[in-house]
Amino acid sequence: MLPVNPPIKPMLAKAIPAIPEAGGLSFEPKWDGFRCIVFRDGDEVFLGSRNERPLTRYFPELIEPLRGCLPDKVVVDGEIIVVLDDHLAFDALQQRIHPADSRVEMLSVATPAQFVAFDLLALGDDDLMGRSFAERRSSLESISPAFEYPVHLVDTTRDTATAAGWYKRFEGAGLDGLIAKPLDGVYAPNKRAQFKIKHTRTADVVVAGYRIHKDGEGVGSLVVGIHDDDGRLQHMGVAASFAAGFRRELLQLLAPHILKDPTKHPWSEWMDVTSHRQEVMPGTPHRWSGAGGNQSWTPLDCRLVVEVKYESTLNGRFRGTTRFVRWRPDREPATCRLDQLEVPIPVAISEVLGSTA
């Protein structure tokens, strides 16, 4: 019997705008993957997710490597990632969650996962959650010499200059930013007891449509786009997280811009869902939408421009939460182009993970 058993919700991080200058913190890269707590008790290995649901069946290729390099009784917090062409591939990772066993098995070979360890909750019969991160990190390092691909130990630093370098350079490998952990902090499940510093940028985008909020009151999200080099409006995702009052206000502001003839919309060919089942398009269900919920959207005349705050892009779309900043009546929609987006310098994930990647 382990001293710490599932289900456990992992410790979370609070967003802060910049790298803290104060001491007493340990910095490490922030991964773009699936949070996972690994429980090993003898031959049994269990992979727990952030929402306390098991991940074990989706990543069968990790079980034997974890069993082979972890102590007999241990609980390790970390991240499951997929690497393609020496770069983090979150889209490929998302595809790993599939109900069919045959597809799970096929993808475990085609896009095998790796595990990055960054905290230790239990070792042997000792519950380490009440100990400081400095102690937990030391214990994690003591077992890490046995780690072999595809299991890795995350690198850490207490030097803010080194952390700043990682923050800038590692984005080119697909990483999210930095995590800062108080050295004297205990492990607090489901509490924002550590910090995250993520990349934040702004862009001017065309408002191409909207979706009604799930409660039926006002606008839940704006469907937005940016023109490519050929002048075509590319779907970039949605801008959301509006206050309740602003959701209702948006519904009134957008009413005059609703297209009476949807065939005039730049994305009119996407509105026939049955003819584009293999594409991700605005307003249609995808794997992470679930079977329920209304995914329909209302097309607009594409004459409005807004400034949005975003973190990064992935495969031509905004990645993560994109937030409304302000209206831009001074901008013409045609001037909202892809060349305004900052593109990080590519970096190999092996530089982040080390020679075992």
The 8 nearest C-alpha neighbors of each residue, nearest first, counted from 0:
[[1, 2, 40, 4, 72, 124, 3, 41],
 [0, 2, 3, 4, 40, 72, 124, 73],
 [3, 1, 126, 124, 125, 4, 0, 121],
 [4, 2, 1, 126, 121, 5, 74, 120],
 [3, 5, 1, 6, 2, 7, 38, 0],
 [6, 4, 7, 3, 47, 38, 51, 45],
 [5, 7, 51, 4, 8, 47, 52, 53],
 [8, 6, 5, 9, 51, 188, 4, 47],
 [7, 9, 188, 189, 49, 51, 50, 10],
 [10, 8, 188, 189, 49, 7, 11, 36],
 [9, 11, 188, 189, 187, 190, 191, 186],
 [12, 10, 191, 190, 189, 9, 192, 193],
 [13, 11, 191, 193, 194, 195, 192, 14],
 [12, 14, 194, 191, 195, 193, 15, 11],
 [13, 15, 195, 194, 196, 12, 16, 197],
 [14, 16, 196, 17, 195, 13, 194, 18],
 [17, 15, 196, 14, 18, 197, 195, 199],
 [18, 16, 15, 196, 19, 197, 195, 20],
 [17, 19, 20, 196, 16, 163, 159, 15],
 [20, 18, 21, 17, 159, 22, 179, 24],
 [19, 21, 18, 22, 159, 17, 24, 158],
 [22, 20, 19, 23, 24, 159, 18, 157],
 [23, 21, 24, 20, 157, 19, 158, 159],
 [22, 24, 182, 181, 21, 25, 183, 157],
 [25, 23, 181, 180, 182, 22, 179, 157],
 [24, 26, 157, 180, 179, 156, 182, 181],
 [27, 25, 179, 156, 155, 178, 157, 162],
 [26, 28, 155, 178, 177, 154, 29, 156],
 [29, 27, 177, 176, 178, 30, 174, 26],
 [30, 28, 177, 176, 175, 178, 174, 27],
 [29, 31, 174, 32, 175, 28, 78, 176],
 [32, 30, 174, 175, 89, 29, 173, 80],
 [31, 33, 80, 79, 30, 78, 89, 34],
 [34, 32, 79, 78, 35, 80, 31, 48],
 [35, 33, 78, 49, 48, 77, 79, 32],
 [34, 36, 48, 78, 77, 47, 76, 33],
 [35, 37, 76, 47, 75, 46, 77, 48],
 [36, 38, 46, 75, 74, 45, 35, 76],
 [39, 37, 74, 45, 44, 73, 46, 36],
 [40, 38, 44, 73, 72, 43, 41, 74],
 [39, 41, 72, 43, 71, 42, 1, 38],
 [42, 40, 71, 43, 39, 72, 44, 66],
 [41, 43, 40, 44, 66, 39, 71, 63],
 [42, 44, 40, 41, 39, 45, 38, 66],
 [45, 43, 39, 38, 62, 42, 40, 46],
 [44, 46, 38, 37, 55, 47, 39, 43],
 [47, 45, 37, 55, 54, 53, 36, 35],
 [46, 48, 53, 36, 35, 54, 51, 52],
 [49, 47, 35, 51, 52, 50, 53, 34],
 [48, 50, 51, 34, 8, 9, 35, 47],
 [49, 51, 48, 52, 8, 47, 7, 9],
 [52, 50, 48, 6, 49, 47, 8, 7],
 [51, 53, 48, 50, 47, 54, 49, 6],
 [54, 52, 47, 55, 46, 48, 51, 45],
 [55, 53, 46, 57, 47, 56, 48, 52],
 [54, 56, 46, 57, 53, 58, 45, 59],
 [57, 55, 58, 54, 59, 53, 103, 100],
 [56, 58, 55, 54, 103, 96, 59, 95],
 [57, 59, 60, 56, 55, 61, 107, 54],
 [60, 58, 61, 62, 56, 57, 55, 107],
 [59, 61, 58, 62, 107, 63, 111, 112],
 [62, 60, 59, 64, 58, 63, 65, 112],
 [63, 61, 65, 59, 64, 60, 66, 44],
 [62, 64, 66, 65, 61, 67, 60, 59],
 [65, 63, 67, 66, 61, 62, 68, 149],
 [66, 64, 62, 67, 63, 68, 69, 61],
 [67, 65, 63, 64, 69, 68, 62, 44],
 [66, 68, 64, 65, 63, 69, 70, 62],
 [67, 69, 145, 146, 65, 66, 64, 70],
 [68, 70, 65, 66, 67, 71, 73, 145],
 [71, 69, 72, 73, 68, 142, 39, 122],
 [70, 72, 41, 40, 39, 73, 69, 123],
 [73, 71, 40, 123, 39, 70, 122, 41],
 [72, 74, 122, 121, 39, 123, 70, 38],
 [75, 73, 38, 121, 120, 37, 119, 39],
 [76, 74, 119, 37, 36, 118, 120, 73],
 [77, 75, 36, 118, 116, 119, 117, 35],
 [76, 78, 116, 117, 115, 35, 34, 36],
 [79, 77, 34, 115, 35, 33, 114, 32],
 [78, 80, 114, 33, 32, 113, 34, 35],
 [81, 79, 32, 113, 112, 114, 78, 82],
 [80, 82, 112, 88, 92, 87, 113, 111],
 [81, 83, 87, 86, 88, 85, 80, 84],
 [84, 82, 85, 86, 88, 87, 81, 110],
 [83, 85, 86, 82, 347, 87, 88, 348],
 [84, 86, 347, 348, 83, 82, 349, 87],
 [87, 85, 172, 348, 82, 83, 84, 347],
 [86, 88, 82, 173, 81, 89, 172, 83],
 [89, 87, 91, 82, 90, 81, 83, 86],
 [88, 90, 92, 91, 93, 87, 32, 31],
 [91, 89, 93, 92, 88, 94, 313, 314],
 [90, 92, 94, 89, 93, 88, 81, 95],
 [91, 93, 89, 90, 95, 94, 81, 88],
 [94, 92, 90, 95, 91, 96, 89, 286],
 [93, 95, 91, 92, 96, 90, 97, 106],
 [96, 94, 93, 92, 97, 57, 103, 106],
 [97, 95, 94, 57, 93, 98, 103, 92],
 [96, 98, 99, 95, 103, 94, 102, 57],
 [97, 99, 100, 96, 103, 102, 57, 101],
 [100, 98, 102, 101, 97, 103, 104, 96],
 [101, 99, 103, 102, 104, 98, 97, 56],
 [100, 102, 104, 99, 103, 105, 106, 98],
 [101, 103, 105, 104, 99, 100, 106, 97],
 [104, 102, 100, 106, 101, 105, 57, 107],
 [103, 105, 107, 101, 102, 106, 100, 108],
 [104, 106, 102, 107, 103, 108, 101, 109],
 [107, 105, 109, 108, 103, 110, 104, 102],
 [106, 108, 111, 104, 105, 110, 109, 60],
 [107, 109, 106, 111, 105, 110, 104, 60],
 [108, 110, 106, 107, 111, 105, 104, 112],
 [111, 109, 106, 107, 108, 112, 81, 91],
 [112, 110, 107, 108, 109, 81, 106, 113],
 [113, 111, 81, 80, 79, 110, 114, 58],
 [112, 114, 149, 80, 79, 150, 81, 115],
 [113, 115, 79, 150, 78, 151, 149, 80],
 [114, 116, 151, 78, 77, 152, 150, 153],
 [117, 115, 77, 152, 153, 76, 151, 118],
 [116, 118, 77, 153, 76, 152, 115, 119],
 [119, 117, 76, 75, 116, 136, 77, 120],
 [118, 120, 75, 135, 139, 121, 76, 74],
 [121, 119, 127, 128, 74, 75, 126, 118],
 [122, 120, 126, 74, 127, 73, 125, 119],
 [123, 121, 73, 125, 72, 124, 74, 126],
 [122, 124, 72, 125, 73, 121, 71, 1],
 [123, 125, 2, 122, 1, 126, 121, 72],
 [126, 124, 122, 123, 121, 127, 2, 1],
 [125, 127, 121, 2, 128, 3, 120, 124],
 [128, 126, 120, 121, 130, 129, 125, 135],
 [127, 129, 186, 120, 130, 126, 185, 121],
 [130, 128, 185, 127, 186, 131, 126, 187],
 [131, 129, 185, 127, 128, 134, 132, 135],
 [130, 132, 183, 185, 184, 134, 133, 182],
 [131, 133, 135, 182, 134, 184, 136, 183],
 [132, 134, 182, 136, 131, 135, 137, 183],
 [135, 133, 137, 131, 132, 136, 138, 130],
 [134, 136, 132, 138, 137, 133, 119, 139],
 [137, 135, 139, 133, 138, 134, 132, 140],
 [136, 138, 134, 140, 135, 139, 133, 141],
 [137, 139, 141, 135, 136, 140, 134, 142],
 [140, 138, 136, 141, 137, 142, 119, 135],
 [141, 139, 143, 137, 138, 142, 136, 144],
 [140, 142, 138, 139, 143, 137, 144, 136],
 [143, 141, 140, 139, 144, 145, 138, 69],
 [142, 144, 140, 146, 145, 141, 139, 152],
 [145, 143, 146, 142, 141, 140, 147, 68],
 [144, 146, 143, 68, 142, 147, 69, 67],
 [147, 145, 143, 68, 144, 150, 151, 148],
 [146, 148, 150, 149, 145, 68, 151, 355],
 [149, 147, 150, 355, 151, 356, 146, 113],
 [148, 150, 113, 147, 114, 151, 64, 356],
 [151, 149, 148, 114, 147, 146, 115, 113],
 [152, 150, 115, 116, 114, 146, 153, 149],
 [151, 153, 116, 115, 117, 154, 143, 150],
 [154, 152, 117, 116, 115, 151, 155, 27],
 [153, 155, 27, 152, 156, 28, 352, 351],
 [156, 154, 27, 26, 25, 153, 157, 28],
 [157, 155, 26, 158, 25, 27, 162, 161],
 [156, 158, 25, 26, 24, 159, 155, 22],
 [157, 159, 161, 156, 160, 162, 26, 25],
 [158, 160, 162, 161, 163, 157, 20, 18],
 [161, 159, 163, 162, 158, 164, 165, 157],
 [160, 162, 164, 163, 158, 159, 165, 156],
 [161, 163, 159, 165, 164, 160, 166, 26],
 [164, 162, 166, 160, 165, 161, 159, 167],
 [163, 165, 161, 162, 166, 167, 168, 160],
 [166, 164, 162, 168, 169, 163, 167, 161],
 [165, 167, 163, 176, 164, 168, 169, 162],
 [168, 166, 164, 165, 169, 170, 163, 171],
 [169, 167, 165, 170, 166, 164, 171, 346],
 [168, 170, 171, 172, 165, 174, 166, 167],
 [171, 169, 174, 173, 172, 168, 167, 175],
 [170, 172, 345, 346, 343, 344, 169, 173],
 [171, 173, 346, 86, 348, 169, 170, 347],
 [174, 172, 170, 87, 171, 86, 175, 169],
 [175, 173, 170, 30, 31, 172, 169, 176],
 [174, 176, 29, 30, 31, 197, 170, 173],
 [177, 175, 197, 29, 166, 196, 174, 28],
 [178, 176, 28, 29, 196, 195, 27, 166],
 [177, 179, 195, 27, 29, 26, 194, 28],
 [180, 178, 26, 194, 25, 24, 193, 195],
 [179, 181, 193, 25, 24, 182, 26, 194],
 [182, 180, 24, 184, 183, 23, 25, 193],
 [181, 183, 133, 132, 24, 23, 184, 180],
 [182, 184, 131, 181, 132, 133, 185, 23],
 [185, 183, 131, 181, 132, 182, 186, 180],
 [184, 186, 131, 129, 130, 128, 132, 187],
 [185, 187, 128, 129, 188, 10, 184, 132],
 [186, 188, 10, 190, 185, 189, 192, 128],
 [189, 187, 10, 9, 8, 190, 186, 7],
 [188, 190, 10, 8, 9, 11, 187, 191],
 [191, 189, 188, 192, 10, 11, 187, 12],
 [192, 190, 11, 12, 13, 193, 10, 189],
 [191, 193, 190, 12, 11, 187, 10, 194],
 [192, 194, 12, 180, 191, 179, 13, 11],
 [195, 193, 12, 13, 179, 178, 14, 180],
 [196, 194, 178, 14, 12, 177, 13, 179],
 [195, 197, 177, 15, 176, 14, 17, 16],
 [198, 196, 176, 175, 195, 199, 177, 310],
 [197, 199, 310, 176, 200, 196, 175, 311],
 [200, 198, 310, 309, 197, 308, 201, 311],
 [201, 199, 309, 308, 310, 198, 202, 311],
 [200, 202, 308, 307, 309, 306, 203, 199],
 [201, 203, 307, 306, 204, 308, 339, 340],
 [202, 204, 306, 305, 335, 307, 304, 201],
 [205, 203, 304, 225, 305, 224, 335, 223],
 [204, 206, 304, 224, 223, 332, 207, 303],
 [205, 207, 223, 303, 301, 208, 304, 222],
 [208, 206, 301, 223, 299, 222, 205, 298],
 [209, 207, 298, 299, 222, 297, 206, 221],
 [208, 210, 221, 222, 297, 296, 220, 218],
 [209, 211, 296, 220, 219, 218, 297, 212],
 [210, 212, 218, 219, 217, 215, 213, 209],
 [219, 213, 211, 218, 215, 214, 217, 216],
 [212, 214, 215, 211, 219, 292, 293, 216],
 [213, 215, 212, 216, 211, 217, 219, 218],
 [214, 216, 212, 213, 211, 217, 218, 219],
 [217, 215, 214, 212, 247, 218, 211, 246],
 [218, 216, 247, 246, 250, 211, 212, 215],
 [217, 219, 211, 246, 212, 220, 250, 210],
 [212, 218, 220, 211, 210, 239, 217, 246],
 [221, 219, 239, 210, 238, 209, 218, 237],
 [220, 222, 209, 238, 237, 208, 223, 210],
 [221, 223, 237, 208, 209, 207, 236, 206],
 [224, 222, 206, 207, 205, 237, 235, 236],
 [223, 225, 234, 235, 205, 233, 204, 232],
 [224, 226, 233, 336, 232, 204, 335, 337],
 [227, 225, 232, 336, 231, 230, 233, 335],
 [226, 228, 230, 229, 231, 337, 336, 232],
 [229, 227, 230, 226, 337, 336, 231, 338],
 [230, 228, 227, 231, 226, 232, 336, 233],
 [229, 231, 226, 227, 228, 232, 333, 336],
 [232, 230, 226, 227, 229, 233, 228, 265],
 [231, 233, 226, 225, 224, 227, 230, 234],
 [232, 234, 224, 225, 226, 231, 235, 227],
 [233, 235, 224, 236, 223, 232, 225, 316],
 [236, 234, 316, 224, 317, 223, 233, 225],
 [235, 237, 223, 234, 316, 317, 222, 238],
 [238, 236, 222, 221, 223, 220, 239, 321],
 [239, 237, 321, 322, 221, 220, 323, 222],
 [238, 240, 220, 322, 241, 237, 219, 321],
 [241, 239, 322, 242, 238, 220, 219, 323],
 [242, 240, 239, 246, 245, 243, 219, 323],
 [241, 243, 245, 244, 246, 240, 247, 219],
 [244, 242, 246, 245, 241, 247, 217, 216],
 [245, 243, 246, 247, 242, 248, 241, 217],
 [244, 246, 248, 242, 247, 243, 249, 241],
 [247, 245, 217, 218, 243, 249, 244, 248],
 [248, 246, 217, 250, 249, 245, 244, 218],
 [247, 249, 245, 251, 250, 246, 252, 244],
 [250, 248, 252, 246, 251, 247, 253, 245],
 [249, 251, 247, 253, 248, 217, 252, 218],
 [250, 252, 254, 249, 248, 253, 247, 255],
 [253, 251, 249, 250, 254, 248, 255, 256],
 [252, 254, 256, 250, 251, 255, 249, 257],
 [253, 255, 251, 256, 257, 252, 250, 249],
 [256, 254, 253, 257, 252, 251, 258, 299],
 [255, 257, 299, 253, 254, 300, 258, 302],
 [258, 256, 299, 254, 255, 298, 300, 259],
 [259, 257, 299, 260, 300, 261, 298, 256],
 [258, 260, 261, 257, 263, 299, 298, 262],
 [259, 261, 258, 262, 263, 264, 257, 298],
 [262, 260, 263, 264, 258, 259, 267, 298],
 [263, 261, 267, 264, 260, 268, 265, 266],
 [264, 262, 261, 260, 265, 267, 258, 300],
 [263, 265, 267, 266, 262, 261, 300, 298],
 [266, 264, 267, 263, 232, 231, 268, 262],
 [267, 265, 264, 268, 269, 270, 232, 262],
 [266, 268, 262, 264, 269, 270, 265, 261],
 [267, 269, 266, 270, 271, 262, 265, 264],
 [270, 268, 267, 271, 266, 272, 280, 275],
 [269, 271, 267, 268, 272, 266, 281, 280],
 [270, 272, 269, 273, 274, 268, 275, 267],
 [273, 271, 275, 274, 270, 276, 269, 283],
 [272, 274, 275, 271, 276, 270, 269, 277],
 [275, 273, 272, 271, 276, 269, 277, 268],
 [274, 276, 272, 277, 273, 278, 269, 271],
 [277, 275, 278, 273, 274, 272, 279, 280],
 [276, 278, 275, 279, 274, 280, 273, 272],
 [279, 277, 275, 276, 280, 269, 272, 274],
 [278, 280, 277, 281, 285, 283, 276, 275],
 [281, 279, 278, 283, 282, 269, 234, 275],
 [282, 280, 283, 279, 234, 222, 236, 296],
 [281, 283, 295, 294, 296, 280, 284, 210],
 [284, 282, 294, 281, 280, 285, 295, 272],
 [283, 285, 288, 294, 282, 286, 289, 290],
 [284, 286, 288, 287, 283, 279, 289, 290],
 [287, 285, 288, 289, 284, 94, 93, 290],
 [286, 288, 285, 289, 284, 93, 290, 96],
 [289, 287, 285, 284, 286, 290, 291, 292],
 [290, 288, 287, 291, 286, 285, 284, 292],
 [289, 291, 288, 292, 284, 286, 285, 287],
 [292, 290, 289, 293, 288, 294, 284, 287],
 [291, 293, 294, 290, 213, 289, 288, 284],
 [292, 294, 295, 291, 213, 211, 282, 296],
 [293, 295, 282, 283, 292, 284, 296, 210],
 [296, 294, 282, 293, 210, 283, 297, 211],
 [295, 297, 210, 282, 209, 298, 208, 294],
 [296, 298, 208, 209, 210, 299, 295, 257],
 [299, 297, 208, 258, 207, 257, 296, 261],
 [298, 300, 257, 208, 258, 207, 256, 301],
 [299, 301, 256, 302, 258, 257, 207, 264],
 [302, 300, 207, 299, 206, 303, 205, 332],
 [301, 303, 300, 332, 304, 205, 206, 331],
 [304, 302, 206, 301, 205, 305, 332, 328],
 [303, 305, 205, 327, 204, 206, 332, 326],
 [306, 304, 326, 327, 204, 203, 325, 307],
 [305, 307, 203, 324, 325, 202, 326, 204],
 [308, 306, 323, 324, 322, 201, 202, 305],
 [307, 309, 201, 322, 200, 321, 324, 323],
 [310, 308, 321, 200, 199, 201, 311, 307],
 [309, 311, 199, 198, 200, 318, 319, 197],
 [312, 310, 318, 317, 309, 313, 198, 319],
 [311, 313, 317, 318, 316, 315, 314, 310],
 [312, 314, 316, 315, 318, 317, 311, 90],
 [315, 313, 316, 312, 90, 317, 318, 235],
 [314, 316, 313, 312, 235, 317, 233, 234],
 [317, 315, 235, 312, 313, 314, 236, 318],
 [316, 318, 312, 235, 311, 236, 313, 319],
 [319, 317, 312, 311, 313, 316, 310, 320],
 [320, 318, 321, 317, 310, 309, 311, 312],
 [319, 321, 322, 309, 318, 238, 239, 310],
 [322, 320, 309, 238, 308, 239, 307, 319],
 [323, 321, 238, 308, 307, 239, 324, 320],
 [322, 324, 307, 238, 325, 306, 308, 239],
 [325, 323, 307, 306, 322, 308, 326, 305],
 [326, 324, 306, 305, 323, 327, 307, 304],
 [325, 327, 305, 328, 306, 304, 324, 303],
 [326, 328, 305, 304, 329, 330, 306, 325],
 [329, 327, 330, 326, 304, 303, 331, 305],
 [328, 330, 327, 331, 304, 326, 332, 305],
 [331, 329, 328, 327, 332, 304, 334, 335],
 [330, 332, 333, 334, 329, 304, 335, 328],
 [333, 331, 334, 335, 205, 304, 302, 330],
 [332, 334, 331, 335, 226, 336, 230, 330],
 [335, 333, 332, 331, 336, 330, 226, 203],
 [336, 334, 333, 332, 225, 204, 203, 226],
 [337, 335, 226, 225, 338, 334, 227, 339],
 [336, 338, 339, 227, 340, 225, 226, 335],
 [337, 339, 340, 336, 341, 227, 228, 335],
 [340, 338, 337, 336, 341, 202, 335, 203],
 [341, 339, 338, 337, 342, 202, 336, 201],
 [340, 342, 343, 339, 338, 200, 311, 337],
 [341, 343, 340, 344, 171, 312, 345, 311],
 [344, 342, 171, 345, 170, 341, 168, 167],
 [343, 345, 171, 346, 342, 168, 170, 172],
 [346, 344, 171, 172, 343, 347, 170, 168],
 [347, 345, 172, 171, 348, 344, 169, 168],
 [348, 346, 85, 349, 172, 350, 86, 345],
 [347, 349, 85, 86, 351, 172, 350, 352],
 [350, 348, 356, 352, 347, 353, 351, 354],
 [349, 351, 348, 353, 347, 352, 346, 354],
 [352, 350, 348, 349, 353, 169, 347, 154],
 [351, 353, 349, 356, 350, 348, 354, 355],
 [354, 352, 349, 350, 355, 351, 356, 348],
 [353, 355, 356, 349, 352, 350, 351, 148],
 [354, 356, 353, 148, 352, 147, 349, 151],
 [355, 349, 354, 352, 353, 148, 348, 149]]
